Amino acid sequence: MRRHAGTRPAKAQNRGSLPCRRKKGEYVLEHVPPKFRTADLCLAAVSRRNDELQYVPRKLRTAKLCFAAVEQDGGALAYVPEDMITLGLCLAAVRQNGNALEYVSTRLKTAELCTAAVRQGGSLGFVPVGLRTTELCVAAVGQWVGAFSYVPKKINAMVKEHFK
């Protein structure tokens, strides 16, 4: 079967997909010139793959777009502009991926946020030392014994006692 140059067989067409070809593992927006990156295109790309957020122009990174990315994978918090990071956004991020706590500034790390992160499998190492309570450390060590290395010395014995 002969085809005209530049056309794809009907079987290979992907109707309703993003208007750009990509190889597996590549980012769609990376191949779209910035002047063609619209809010709708960026939202569609981020909804399919959260780390596309890194290729969204700053002026198009809205709270809605950032929240969509973070809801899908809390690690996308790494690509959210600092001035758009709120406690609510951080809470959504750590509830999805506890290790997203790594991308939360110290000023936003509350006991509630850190507890949610650790319960979601986040590393105790991302929790400020002042917020590492006995209860939080017990929860972290209960999920992963390696977390014991992050338990403050002054509560070390109490955490050990819990597991006897």
C-alpha positions as CSV (number, residue, x, y, z in Angstrom):
1,M,0.0,0.0,0.0
2,R,1.4,3.3,-1.1
3,R,0.9,6.4,1.0
4,H,1.5,10.1,0.4
5,A,4.5,11.5,2.2
6,G,3.7,12.9,5.6
7,T,0.5,10.9,6.2
8,R,0.1,8.1,8.6
9,P,-2.1,5.0,8.1
10,A,-5.5,5.3,9.8
11,K,-4.5,2.6,12.2
12,A,-1.6,4.6,13.6
13,Q,-3.7,7.8,14.1
14,N,-4.5,8.5,17.7
15,R,-7.6,10.7,17.6
16,G,-8.1,12.9,20.6
17,S,-4.5,12.7,21.6
18,L,-2.1,15.6,22.0
19,P,-1.1,17.2,18.6
20,C,2.5,15.9,18.5
21,R,4.3,12.7,18.1
22,R,6.6,11.4,20.8
23,K,8.6,8.4,21.5
24,K,7.8,6.4,24.6
25,G,9.3,8.2,27.7
26,E,9.6,11.6,25.9
27,Y,7.8,14.7,27.1
28,V,5.1,16.1,24.7
29,L,5.5,19.7,25.6
30,E,9.3,19.5,25.2
31,H,8.7,19.2,21.4
32,V,6.1,21.9,21.2
33,P,7.5,25.4,20.6
34,P,6.7,27.7,23.5
35,K,4.5,30.1,21.4
36,F,2.2,27.1,20.7
37,R,1.9,26.0,24.3
38,T,-1.7,27.0,25.2
39,A,-3.4,26.6,28.6
40,D,-5.6,23.8,27.2
41,L,-2.6,21.9,25.7
42,C,-0.6,22.3,28.9
43,L,-3.5,21.0,31.0
44,A,-4.0,18.0,28.7
45,A,-0.3,17.2,28.8
46,V,0.0,17.6,32.6
47,S,-3.2,15.5,33.1
48,R,-1.5,12.6,31.3
49,R,2.0,13.0,32.7
50,N,2.5,15.2,35.7
51,D,6.2,16.0,35.1
52,E,5.2,17.8,31.9
53,L,4.7,20.7,34.3
54,Q,8.4,21.5,34.0
55,Y,7.8,22.4,30.3
56,V,4.7,24.6,31.0
57,P,5.6,28.3,30.5
58,R,5.6,30.2,33.9
59,K,2.7,32.4,32.8
60,L,0.5,29.3,32.2
61,R,1.3,27.6,35.5
62,T,-2.0,28.3,37.3
63,A,-3.1,27.0,40.6
64,K,-5.5,24.6,38.8
65,L,-2.8,23.3,36.6
66,C,-0.3,22.8,39.5
67,F,-3.0,21.1,41.6
68,A,-3.8,18.7,38.7
69,A,-0.2,17.7,38.5
70,V,0.3,17.3,42.2
71,E,-2.9,15.3,42.6
72,Q,-1.6,12.8,40.0
73,D,1.9,12.6,41.6
74,G,3.0,14.6,44.6
75,G,6.5,14.7,43.3
76,A,5.3,17.3,40.7
77,L,5.5,19.7,43.6
78,A,9.2,20.1,42.5
79,Y,8.0,22.0,39.4
80,V,5.5,24.3,41.1
81,P,6.7,27.9,41.3
82,E,7.6,28.7,44.9
83,D,5.1,31.6,45.1
84,M,2.3,29.3,44.2
85,I,3.0,26.7,46.9
86,T,0.4,26.7,49.6
87,L,-0.2,24.5,52.6
88,G,-3.3,23.0,50.8
89,L,-1.2,22.2,47.7
90,C,1.5,20.6,49.9
91,L,-1.1,18.5,51.8
92,A,-2.5,17.2,48.5
93,A,1.0,16.4,47.4
94,V,2.1,14.5,50.5
95,R,-1.2,12.6,50.6
96,Q,-0.4,11.3,47.2
97,N,3.3,10.8,47.7
98,G,4.8,11.1,51.2
99,N,8.2,11.9,49.8
100,A,6.9,15.1,48.2
101,L,7.7,16.6,51.6
102,E,11.2,17.0,50.3
103,Y,9.9,19.9,48.1
104,V,8.1,21.7,50.9
105,S,9.8,24.7,52.4
106,T,10.6,24.5,56.1
107,R,8.2,27.4,56.9
108,L,5.2,25.3,55.6
109,K,6.2,22.0,57.3
110,T,3.6,21.6,60.1
111,A,3.0,18.7,62.4
112,E,-0.2,17.8,60.4
113,L,1.7,17.9,57.0
114,C,4.6,15.9,58.3
115,T,2.3,13.3,59.8
116,A,0.4,12.9,56.6
117,A,3.7,12.5,54.7
118,V,5.0,9.8,57.0
119,R,1.7,7.9,56.9
120,Q,1.9,8.0,53.2
121,G,5.4,6.4,53.3
122,G,7.4,9.6,53.3
123,S,10.9,9.7,54.7
124,L,11.4,10.8,58.3
125,G,14.5,12.5,57.0
126,F,12.4,15.3,55.3
127,V,10.7,16.1,58.7
128,P,12.3,18.9,60.6
129,V,14.0,17.5,63.8
130,G,11.8,19.7,66.0
131,L,8.7,18.0,64.6
132,R,10.0,14.4,65.0
133,T,7.8,13.3,67.9
134,T,7.8,9.8,69.5
135,E,4.5,9.0,67.8
136,L,5.7,10.2,64.4
137,C,9.0,8.3,64.7
138,V,7.2,5.1,65.8
139,A,4.9,5.4,62.7
140,A,7.9,5.9,60.4
141,V,9.9,3.1,61.8
142,G,6.9,0.8,61.7
143,Q,6.8,1.3,58.0
144,W,10.5,1.1,57.3
145,V,13.1,0.1,59.9
146,G,15.7,2.3,58.2
147,A,13.8,5.3,59.4
148,F,15.3,4.7,62.8
149,S,18.5,6.4,61.6
150,Y,16.4,9.7,61.6
151,V,15.0,9.3,65.1
152,P,16.5,12.0,67.4
153,K,18.8,10.6,70.1
154,K,16.7,12.0,72.9
155,I,13.7,9.8,72.0
156,N,15.7,6.9,70.6
157,A,15.0,4.7,73.7
158,M,11.2,5.4,73.7
159,V,10.9,4.4,70.0
160,K,12.9,1.2,70.6
161,E,10.7,0.4,73.6
162,H,7.6,0.6,71.4
163,F,8.9,-2.3,69.2
164,K,9.9,-4.7,72.0
